[in-house]
């Protein structure tokens, strides 16, 4: 089957998990082309040379540690003409040499619109759809209600009326009845390199932050001199006492994730999912105004896999580390057979087309 796969360029979580699915599709004998942007394009182009088209994508604008809606809208409007022109040229070139029978989208819009133009079915694979297609198992606090309402609306209109929605998740929620027929919850996508590791319990905490504007992070961690922290996100190779800044290295990061005693991060889905798979306790500090991150962090705490904090402070980090034994006990009950469930259901859906 000929498949067009759309991957957004914002962050690398979408790209790393889509890379796993694309590789599996190619192994099954499907002909796959990919569209993506920004850093995700670069990563996927290295993995699948000659199969990836670069488009212009949507980007979030940050103001300190918070996603700025006004700046994001301004950036989008400012770049819209160039974005549309670039994407129109790329899709016109794609249409000349490639006619997909289906489109798979990891929360990427332009491949979805291309599918609607050609009247071919769309399969959605991402974690975001759980916000609109499932009932939450917790009360959303008043401070998060507006973010929740906005997130539900945006998710609903992002990829409407797809043939099927595969929602990747490390926590199961009851589906809303009207969505249940065309929705399947599957375990989080785990990279083969993660599956191949043998987790051990080292003496350090792995720290990752995607928004590097929190320039007081090192100072906060230095307030806990008896703990060793290995920090990714600044792309530096520096030692600051008990805080070691690490340069970007996928292999190095995976090795240190497998060997750490705990993970301290924001609310990003991919790293939290991999930490849970490896049974590593998670201290999650979601980026403000991103409800999906808030939900991931809240579910971590609800299931006893770690702690959810609104701010990163030395007191909060110490409280998280004090609870590691009980978090490890809860995580011991987590079970996942790699990506087998996802691949089996995706195979069934493709066979039905």
C-alpha positions as CSV (number, residue, x, y, z in Angstrom):
1,X,0.0,0.0,0.0
2,X,1.2,3.6,-0.7
3,X,1.1,5.7,2.5
4,X,1.8,9.3,3.1
5,X,2.9,9.9,6.7
6,X,2.6,13.4,8.2
7,X,4.8,14.4,11.2
8,X,4.8,17.9,12.8
9,X,8.1,19.6,13.3
10,X,7.5,21.2,16.8
11,X,9.7,19.2,19.2
12,X,11.2,15.8,18.5
13,X,8.7,13.6,20.3
14,X,6.5,13.2,17.3
15,X,9.4,12.5,15.0
16,X,11.0,9.8,17.3
17,X,7.8,7.9,17.7
18,X,6.8,8.3,14.1
19,X,10.2,7.0,13.0
20,X,9.4,3.7,14.8
21,X,6.0,3.3,13.0
22,X,7.5,4.3,9.6
23,X,10.3,1.7,9.9
24,X,7.7,-0.9,10.7
25,X,5.5,0.0,7.7
26,X,8.5,-0.3,5.4
27,X,9.4,-3.7,6.9
28,X,5.8,-4.8,6.0
29,X,6.4,-3.9,2.4
30,X,4.4,-0.6,2.2
31,X,5.6,2.3,0.1
32,X,5.9,5.3,2.5
33,X,6.6,9.0,1.9
34,X,6.9,11.4,4.7
35,X,6.2,15.1,5.1
36,X,7.6,17.1,8.0
37,X,9.3,20.4,9.0
38,X,12.0,21.9,11.1
39,X,14.1,19.6,13.4
40,X,11.8,16.7,12.8
41,X,12.4,16.8,9.1
42,X,16.2,16.7,9.7
43,X,15.9,13.7,11.9
44,X,13.5,11.8,9.6
45,X,15.5,12.6,6.5
46,X,18.6,11.1,8.0
47,X,16.6,8.0,8.9
48,X,14.8,7.6,5.6
49,X,16.8,9.4,2.9
50,X,14.9,10.2,-0.3
51,X,11.5,9.6,1.3
52,X,11.0,12.8,3.3
53,X,9.6,16.1,1.9
54,X,10.2,19.3,3.9
55,X,7.2,21.6,4.5
56,X,6.7,24.6,6.6
57,X,5.1,23.8,9.9
58,X,3.5,25.5,12.9
59,X,5.7,26.6,15.8
60,X,5.0,27.6,19.4
61,X,6.4,30.8,20.7
62,X,7.6,30.9,24.3
63,X,7.6,33.8,26.8
64,X,9.9,32.6,29.6
65,X,8.5,29.1,30.4
66,X,5.0,29.7,29.2
67,X,3.6,29.2,25.7
68,X,2.5,32.6,24.6
69,X,-0.7,32.4,22.6
70,X,-0.4,36.0,21.3
71,X,3.2,35.5,20.1
72,X,2.3,32.1,18.6
73,X,-0.6,33.7,16.7
74,X,1.6,36.6,15.5
75,X,4.3,34.2,14.4
76,X,1.8,32.1,12.5
77,X,0.2,35.0,10.7
78,X,3.6,36.5,9.8
79,X,4.8,33.3,8.2
80,X,1.5,32.2,6.7
81,X,2.1,33.4,3.1
82,X,5.5,31.7,2.8
83,X,4.3,28.6,4.6
84,X,1.3,28.2,2.2
85,X,3.5,28.8,-0.9
86,X,6.2,26.3,0.2
87,X,3.7,23.6,1.1
88,X,1.7,24.1,-2.1
89,X,4.8,23.6,-4.1
90,X,5.8,20.5,-2.2
91,X,2.4,18.8,-2.4
92,X,2.1,19.6,-6.1
93,X,5.5,17.9,-6.6
94,X,4.4,15.0,-4.4
95,X,1.1,14.5,-6.3
96,X,3.0,14.2,-9.6
97,X,5.0,11.2,-8.5
98,X,3.1,9.6,-5.7
99,X,-0.6,8.8,-5.2
100,X,-1.2,7.6,-1.6
101,X,-3.9,5.1,-0.8
102,X,-4.1,6.3,2.8
103,X,-2.6,9.0,5.0
104,X,-1.3,8.5,8.5
105,X,-1.0,11.7,10.6
106,X,0.7,12.2,13.9
107,X,-1.2,15.3,14.7
108,X,0.0,16.9,11.4
109,X,-2.4,19.1,9.5
110,X,-1.1,19.4,5.9
111,X,-1.0,15.6,5.2
112,X,-4.6,15.6,6.5
113,X,-5.7,18.3,4.1
114,X,-3.9,16.5,1.3
115,X,-5.9,13.3,2.1
116,X,-9.2,15.3,2.0
117,X,-8.2,16.8,-1.3
118,X,-7.5,13.3,-2.8
119,X,-10.5,11.7,-0.9
120,X,-8.4,9.0,0.7
121,X,-8.8,7.8,4.3
122,X,-6.8,9.2,7.3
123,X,-5.5,7.2,10.2
124,X,-4.5,9.3,13.3
125,X,-1.7,8.1,15.5
126,X,-0.9,10.3,18.4
127,X,-1.5,10.9,22.2
128,X,-3.3,14.2,22.0
129,X,-6.7,12.8,21.0
130,X,-7.2,11.4,24.4
131,X,-8.1,14.9,25.6
132,X,-11.2,15.1,23.5
133,X,-12.2,11.4,22.9
134,X,-11.9,10.1,26.5
135,X,-13.4,11.0,29.9
136,X,-10.8,12.2,32.3
137,X,-10.5,10.3,35.6
138,X,-9.9,13.4,37.7
139,X,-11.3,16.8,38.4
140,X,-9.7,19.6,36.4
141,X,-8.8,22.4,38.8
142,X,-10.2,25.9,38.1
143,X,-6.8,27.2,37.1
144,X,-6.6,24.6,34.4
145,X,-10.2,24.7,33.1
146,X,-9.6,27.3,30.4
147,X,-6.5,25.5,29.2
148,X,-8.6,22.2,29.1
149,X,-11.4,23.8,27.2
150,X,-9.0,25.3,24.6
151,X,-7.1,22.0,24.3
152,X,-10.3,20.0,23.7
153,X,-11.4,22.4,21.1
154,X,-8.1,22.4,19.2
155,X,-7.8,18.7,19.3
156,X,-11.3,18.1,18.0
157,X,-10.8,20.4,15.0
158,X,-7.2,19.2,14.2
159,X,-8.0,16.0,12.4
160,X,-11.8,15.7,12.3
161,X,-13.6,12.6,10.8
162,X,-10.5,10.4,10.4
163,X,-11.1,6.8,9.5
164,X,-9.7,5.7,12.9
165,X,-7.9,7.2,15.8
166,X,-5.1,5.2,17.5
167,X,-4.3,6.9,20.8
168,X,-1.0,6.1,22.4
169,X,-1.0,6.3,26.2
170,X,0.6,5.1,29.3
171,X,-2.7,5.5,31.2
172,X,-6.1,4.1,30.1
173,X,-9.2,6.2,30.3
174,X,-12.8,5.4,29.4
175,X,-13.7,6.5,25.9
176,X,-16.7,8.8,25.2
177,X,-19.4,6.5,23.8
178,X,-19.8,8.5,20.5
179,X,-16.1,8.1,19.7
180,X,-15.6,4.5,20.9
181,X,-16.3,2.8,17.5
182,X,-13.5,4.6,15.7
183,X,-11.0,4.9,18.5
184,X,-8.5,2.5,20.0
185,X,-6.2,3.1,23.0
186,X,-2.8,1.5,22.6
187,X,0.4,1.6,24.7
188,X,2.9,4.3,24.1
189,X,5.3,3.9,21.2
190,X,8.7,2.8,22.5
191,X,11.9,3.1,20.4
192,X,13.7,-0.1,19.7
193,X,16.8,1.3,21.4
194,X,14.8,1.8,24.6
195,X,13.4,-1.7,24.4
196,X,16.9,-3.1,23.9
197,X,18.3,-1.6,27.1
198,X,18.6,-3.3,30.4
199,X,17.5,-0.8,33.1
200,X,19.7,-0.5,36.1
201,X,19.4,1.7,39.2
202,X,22.3,4.2,39.2
203,X,23.1,6.9,41.7
204,X,22.1,9.9,39.6
205,X,18.9,11.7,38.5
206,X,18.4,12.3,34.8
207,X,17.0,15.8,34.1
208,X,15.5,17.0,30.8
209,X,14.0,20.3,29.9
210,X,12.9,21.3,26.4
211,X,12.4,25.0,27.2
212,X,15.9,26.1,28.2
213,X,14.9,29.6,29.3
214,X,14.8,28.4,33.0
215,X,18.3,29.6,33.6
216,X,18.0,29.0,37.4
217,X,17.8,25.3,37.0
218,X,21.5,24.6,37.8
219,X,21.2,26.8,40.9
220,X,18.1,25.0,42.1
221,X,19.7,21.6,41.7
222,X,22.9,22.7,43.4
223,X,20.8,23.2,46.6
224,X,20.8,19.4,46.8
225,X,24.5,18.8,46.9
226,X,24.2,15.2,48.0
227,X,22.4,14.3,44.8
228,X,24.0,14.0,41.3
229,X,22.0,15.4,38.4
230,X,22.8,14.8,34.7
231,X,21.0,17.5,32.7
232,X,20.0,17.4,29.0
233,X,18.5,20.3,27.2
234,X,21.1,23.0,27.3
235,X,23.4,21.1,24.8
236,X,26.5,21.9,26.9
237,X,29.3,19.8,28.3
238,X,30.0,21.4,31.7
239,X,30.3,20.4,35.3
240,X,28.8,22.6,38.0
241,X,29.5,20.6,41.2
242,X,26.8,18.0,41.5
243,X,25.1,19.2,38.3
244,X,26.5,17.8,35.0
245,X,25.3,19.4,31.8
246,X,25.3,17.0,28.9
247,X,25.6,17.7,25.1
248,X,23.0,16.3,22.8
249,X,23.6,12.6,22.2
250,X,20.7,10.2,21.5
251,X,22.8,7.2,22.4
252,X,24.2,8.9,25.5
253,X,20.7,10.0,26.6
254,X,19.2,6.5,26.2
255,X,22.1,5.0,28.2
256,X,21.7,7.4,31.0
257,X,17.9,7.1,31.0
258,X,18.3,3.3,31.4
259,X,20.8,3.7,34.2
260,X,19.3,6.6,36.3
261,X,17.4,6.2,39.6
262,X,14.8,8.7,38.6
263,X,13.7,11.3,35.9
264,X,13.0,15.0,36.4
265,X,11.4,16.6,33.4
266,X,8.5,18.7,32.1
267,X,5.2,17.1,31.1
268,X,6.3,15.9,27.6
269,X,4.6,12.6,26.6
270,X,7.5,10.8,24.9
271,X,10.1,10.9,27.7
272,X,7.5,10.2,30.4
273,X,6.3,7.2,28.4
274,X,9.8,5.8,28.0
275,X,10.5,6.4,31.7
276,X,7.4,4.5,32.7
277,X,8.3,1.7,30.3
278,X,11.7,1.4,32.0
279,X,10.0,1.8,35.4
280,X,11.8,5.0,36.4
281,X,10.0,7.3,38.8
282,X,9.1,10.6,37.2
283,X,9.1,14.1,38.7
284,X,7.0,16.2,36.3
285,X,6.9,20.0,36.1
286,X,4.7,20.7,33.1
287,X,5.2,23.9,31.0
288,X,2.4,26.3,32.0
289,X,-0.6,26.7,29.7
290,X,-0.1,23.3,28.0
291,X,-2.9,21.2,29.2
292,X,-1.6,18.0,27.6
293,X,1.5,18.3,29.7
294,X,-0.5,19.0,32.8
295,X,-2.6,15.9,32.2
296,X,0.5,13.7,31.7
297,X,2.0,15.0,35.0
298,X,-1.3,14.6,36.9
299,X,-1.7,11.0,35.6
300,X,1.9,10.2,36.8
301,X,1.0,11.3,40.3
302,X,-2.5,9.7,40.3
303,X,-1.0,6.3,39.4
304,X,1.8,6.6,42.0
305,X,4.6,6.7,39.4
306,X,6.0,9.9,40.7
307,X,5.1,13.5,41.5
308,X,3.5,16.4,39.8
309,X,4.7,19.9,40.6
310,X,3.6,23.3,39.2
311,X,7.0,24.8,39.8
312,X,10.6,23.5,40.1
313,X,12.1,24.2,43.5
314,X,14.7,22.5,45.6
315,X,12.0,21.6,48.1
316,X,9.8,19.9,45.5
317,X,12.8,18.0,44.1
318,X,13.7,16.8,47.6
319,X,10.1,15.7,48.2
320,X,10.1,13.8,44.9
321,X,13.3,12.0,45.7
322,X,12.1,11.1,49.2
323,X,9.2,9.1,47.7
324,X,11.2,7.0,45.2
325,X,10.7,3.6,47.0
326,X,6.9,3.9,46.8
327,X,7.0,5.1,43.2
328,X,9.2,2.1,42.3
329,X,6.7,-0.2,43.9
330,X,3.8,1.2,41.8
331,X,5.9,1.1,38.6
332,X,6.7,-2.6,39.2
333,X,3.1,-3.3,38.2
334,X,3.3,-1.6,34.8
335,X,3.4,-4.0,31.9
336,X,3.8,-3.4,28.1
337,X,4.8,-5.7,25.3
338,X,6.8,-3.2,23.3
339,X,4.7,-1.9,20.3
340,X,3.0,-5.2,19.5
341,X,-0.5,-3.9,20.3
342,X,-0.2,-0.8,18.1
343,X,1.3,-2.7,15.2
344,X,-1.3,-5.4,15.3
345,X,-4.2,-2.9,15.3
346,X,-2.6,-0.7,12.6
347,X,-2.1,-3.8,10.4
348,X,-5.8,-4.7,10.8
349,X,-6.9,-1.1,9.9
350,X,-4.7,-1.1,6.7
351,X,-6.0,-4.5,5.7
352,X,-9.5,-3.2,5.9
353,X,-8.9,-0.3,3.4
